[in-house]
Amino acid sequence: MKLNKSLKPLIIILIIALTYLWANSSYAYDPDAVRSYNQGVDLSKNGNYQEAVLLFRKAITTDPSFTDAYYNLGSLYEYLGNKDKALESYEELVKRDSNDDETVYKVGYIYFQRTNYKKALDYLSLVSSSSTKYIESQRLIKKANLKISELNAVQKASQTIAAKTAPKKVEIPAKKELSKVVIKSFNGPTGITKDSKDNLYVANYIENSVVQISPNGKRTLIAKGAPINGPIGLAADYSGNIYVASYLSNEIVKINPQGKIISVLKGINKPYYIYIDKSGILYISEQGTNTVIKLKI
């Protein structure tokens, strides 16, 4: 791995740190872990950082309590530019030894660099007042609090602008209760229509009849039985005639104001709905042939 001149001092610092940790703590760990650790230190001195990473990880796998290996592994990752892995190693060390102020500070500093100021404060506040890192941590705490205050001010200003520019709330009037009147006692009601006098007509499919209901609620049977057979569609013209689509007898019939039933059109294949427009044209939906018939009446 080639390094430019500006990185050489960092390499020297890293090697010193690794050597110091090995010299002062190797006796406390598993012998196999120590061997892997020592080899990692030697490789670090020679600039073989990737191989050293593997050996420090092996030392940690052999002895998970090997805090010095976590520190050295984090230092290597940090030097190699892998801040995610460095942070992971440092945080594992802090879990095992929260009194390691140097590592606690490192974790807080990395979170500060990542603009996670609240997380940075969580770690920096753990540095004890007797630590050599205390003054640095206090400086960084002030910077983190200042950054948080700035962010809160920006957020508050944005909320104020949004509140001023937000459209005014339009009060929507409450829906009125629907006035529902139920007319009962039909036998298979299907088509309905109204005439010019506001009389309501209802076709009773099962009973083969048509009933008239006047505006005052009076009910009158105006037609029943053949040729009305299975009535569905109803329509009224301006002369007071009621037209009936007799579905089962394949016929359109007319009931005049005197109650006489007159055949209008036979041979329709299952007539369903009917409609009369202002010009006196009768439209019939013929369900059996999927067609609509237009008839001048």
C-alpha positions in Angstrom: 0.0 0.0 0.0 1.6 3.3 -1.1 1.2 6.3 1.2 2.0 9.9 0.4 4.2 11.9 2.7 1.3 13.5 4.5 0.2 10.2 5.9 3.6 9.1 7.4 3.1 10.8 10.8 -0.2 8.9 11.1 1.5 5.6 10.5 4.0 6.3 13.2 1.3 7.2 15.7 -0.6 4.1 14.8 2.4 1.9 15.3 3.2 3.4 18.6 -0.3 3.0 19.9 -0.5 -0.7 18.8 2.9 -1.5 20.3 2.0 0.2 23.6 -1.2 -1.7 23.9 0.4 -5.0 23.2 3.2 -4.4 25.7 0.9 -3.5 28.6 -2.0 -5.9 28.2 -0.9 -9.2 26.5 -0.7 -11.1 29.8 -4.4 -10.7 30.5 -5.8 -12.5 27.4 -5.9 -16.0 25.8 -2.5 -17.1 24.6 -3.7 -17.9 21.1 -5.4 -14.5 20.9 -2.2 -12.8 22.1 -0.2 -14.6 19.4 -2.6 -13.4 16.7 -2.5 -9.9 18.2 1.3 -9.7 18.3 1.5 -10.8 14.7 -1.0 -8.1 13.9 1.2 -5.5 15.6 4.3 -6.7 13.6 2.4 -6.6 10.3 1.2 -3.1 11.2 4.8 -1.9 11.7 5.6 -3.3 8.2 2.6 -1.6 6.6 0.7 -4.8 5.9 -2.6 -3.3 7.2 -5.1 -5.6 5.6 -3.3 -8.7 6.9 -3.1 -7.0 10.3 -6.9 -6.4 10.3 -7.4 -10.2 9.8 -5.2 -11.1 12.7 -6.8 -8.6 15.1 -10.2 -9.9 14.1 -8.9 -13.5 14.8 -7.7 -12.4 18.2 -11.1 -11.0 19.0 -12.8 -14.2 17.8 -10.5 -16.2 20.0 -11.0 -14.0 23.0 -14.0 -11.6 22.7 -12.8 -9.8 25.9 -9.6 -8.6 24.2 -10.3 -4.9 24.4 -6.9 -3.9 23.1 -7.6 -5.8 19.9 -10.8 -3.9 19.4 -9.0 -0.6 19.7 -6.2 -1.6 17.3 -8.7 -3.0 14.8 -10.7 0.3 15.0 -7.5 2.3 14.6 -6.6 0.4 11.5 -10.1 0.7 10.0 -10.1 4.4 10.8 -6.6 4.9 9.1 -7.8 2.9 6.0 -10.8 5.2 5.7 -13.5 2.7 6.7 -15.3 4.8 9.3 -18.2 2.4 9.6 -16.0 -0.5 10.6 -13.9 1.7 12.9 -17.0 2.9 14.7 -18.3 -0.7 15.0 -15.0 -1.8 16.7 -14.8 1.3 19.0 -18.4 0.8 20.1 -17.7 -2.8 20.9 -14.8 -1.8 23.1 -16.9 0.8 24.9 -19.5 -1.8 25.7 -16.8 -3.8 27.4 -15.0 -0.9 29.0 -16.9 2.4 29.3 -14.0 3.9 31.3 -11.8 3.9 28.2 -12.1 7.7 27.7 -9.9 7.8 24.7 -12.1 5.4 22.8 -15.3 7.0 24.1 -14.0 10.3 22.7 -13.2 8.7 19.4 -16.8 7.4 19.1 -18.2 10.8 20.0 -16.0 12.5 17.5 -17.0 10.2 14.6 -20.6 10.8 15.3 -20.0 14.5 15.4 -18.3 14.3 12.0 -21.4 12.5 10.8 -23.6 15.3 12.1 -25.3 13.0 14.5 -24.9 15.5 17.3 -27.2 13.9 19.8 -25.4 10.6 19.6 -22.1 12.4 19.9 -23.3 14.1 23.1 -24.3 10.7 24.5 -20.7 9.5 24.3 -18.8 12.7 25.0 -20.7 13.1 28.2 -19.2 9.8 29.5 -15.7 11.2 29.4 -14.6 11.7 33.1 -13.3 15.0 34.3 -10.0 13.4 35.3 -9.3 12.2 31.7 -6.8 13.7 29.4 -9.6 13.8 26.8 -11.9 15.8 29.1 -11.0 19.3 27.8 -11.3 18.1 24.2 -14.6 16.4 24.9 -16.0 19.6 26.5 -15.0 21.6 23.5 -16.7 19.2 21.2 -19.8 19.1 23.5 -20.1 22.9 23.1 -19.8 22.6 19.3 -22.4 19.8 19.2 -24.9 21.9 21.3 -24.3 24.9 19.1 -25.0 22.8 16.0 -28.2 21.4 17.6 -29.3 25.0 18.4 -28.6 26.1 14.8 -30.6 23.1 13.4 -33.5 23.8 15.8 -33.5 27.5 14.8 -33.6 26.5 11.1 -36.4 24.0 11.7 -38.4 26.6 13.7 -38.0 29.2 10.9 -39.1 26.7 8.3 -42.2 25.8 10.4 -43.0 29.5 10.8 -42.8 30.1 7.0 -44.9 27.0 6.3 -47.5 28.2 8.8 -47.7 31.7 7.1 -47.9 30.3 3.6 -50.2 27.4 4.3 -53.7 27.8 2.8 -56.4 28.8 5.1 -58.6 26.0 6.4 -62.0 26.0 4.7 -64.8 25.1 7.0 -66.9 22.5 5.3 -70.5 22.6 6.4 -71.8 19.5 8.0 -73.9 17.2 5.9 -77.6 17.5 6.6 -79.4 14.5 7.7 -81.3 12.9 4.8 -85.0 12.8 5.2 -86.0 9.3 4.4 -89.5 8.0 3.9 -90.1 4.3 3.5 -93.1 3.1 1.4 -93.8 -0.5 2.1 -96.0 -3.4 1.0 -94.8 -4.2 -2.6 -94.3 -7.5 -4.1 -91.0 -7.6 -6.0 -90.8 -3.8 -6.8 -88.7 -3.1 -10.0 -89.3 0.0 -12.2 -90.6 3.4 -11.0 -91.6 6.6 -12.7 -93.6 9.8 -12.1 -96.1 11.6 -14.3 -96.7 15.3 -14.8 -99.1 15.4 -11.8 -96.4 14.1 -9.4 -98.0 10.6 -9.1 -95.5 7.8 -8.4 -95.9 4.5 -10.3 -94.3 1.2 -9.1 -94.0 -2.0 -11.0 -94.5 -5.2 -8.9 -92.6 -7.9 -10.8 -93.9 -10.9 -8.8 -97.5 -9.7 -8.7 -97.6 -8.6 -12.4 -99.1 -5.3 -11.5 -98.6 -1.5 -11.5 -99.5 0.6 -8.5 -100.1 4.4 -8.5 -99.2 6.4 -5.3 -100.6 10.0 -5.3 -98.8 12.9 -3.6 -101.0 12.5 -0.6 -100.0 8.8 -0.2 -103.2 7.2 -1.7 -102.4 3.9 -3.3 -104.3 2.7 -6.4 -103.9 -0.5 -8.4 -104.1 0.6 -12.0 -103.2 -2.6 -13.8 -102.7 -6.3 -13.0 -102.3 -9.5 -15.0 -102.0 -10.2 -18.8 -100.6 -8.8 -20.9 -98.5 -7.4 -18.0 -96.2 -10.3 -17.1 -93.0 -9.6 -15.2 -93.0 -5.8 -15.4 -89.7 -4.0 -15.0 -89.2 -0.7 -16.8 -91.8 2.1 -16.4 -92.1 5.5 -18.2 -94.7 8.3 -18.3 -95.5 10.6 -21.2 -96.9 14.1 -21.0 -100.4 12.8 -21.7 -100.5 10.7 -18.6 -99.9 7.4 -20.3 -97.8 4.9 -18.5 -95.6 2.5 -20.6 -94.6 -0.8 -19.1 -91.8 -3.2 -20.2 -93.4 -6.6 -19.8 -90.2 -8.7 -19.5 -91.7 -12.2 -19.5 -94.3 -11.5 -22.3 -91.7 -9.8 -24.5 -93.9 -6.8 -25.0 -94.3 -3.0 -24.4 -97.8 -2.0 -23.2 -99.4 1.3 -22.4 -101.8 2.1 -19.6 -103.9 5.1 -20.5 -105.4 7.6 -18.0 -108.7 5.6 -18.1 -106.8 2.4 -17.0 -107.1 0.7 -20.4 -104.1 -1.6 -21.3 -103.0 -1.2 -25.0 -100.2 -3.2 -26.7 -97.5 -0.9 -28.2 -94.8 -3.3 -29.4 -94.6 -7.1 -29.4 -91.8 -9.5 -30.1 -89.1 -7.8 -28.1 -86.6 -10.1 -26.6 -86.7 -9.4 -22.8 -87.4 -5.7 -22.7 -85.9 -4.2 -19.5 -85.6 -0.4 -19.0 -87.6 2.2 -21.0 -87.3 6.0 -21.3 -89.3 8.7 -23.1 -87.5 11.9 -24.1 -89.1 15.4 -24.6 -89.7 14.8 -28.3 -91.8 11.7 -27.6 -89.2 9.0 -28.5 -89.4 5.8 -26.5 -86.2 4.0 -25.9 -86.2 0.3 -24.9 -83.2 -1.7 -23.7 -83.6 -5.2 -25.2 -81.7 -7.5 -22.9 -82.1 -10.7 -25.0 -80.3 -9.2 -28.0 -78.0 -6.7 -26.2 -79.6 -3.8 -28.2 -81.6 -0.6 -27.6 -84.7 0.1 -29.6 -85.8 3.6 -30.5 -89.5 4.0 -31.2 -91.6 7.1 -32.1 -94.9 7.0 -30.1 
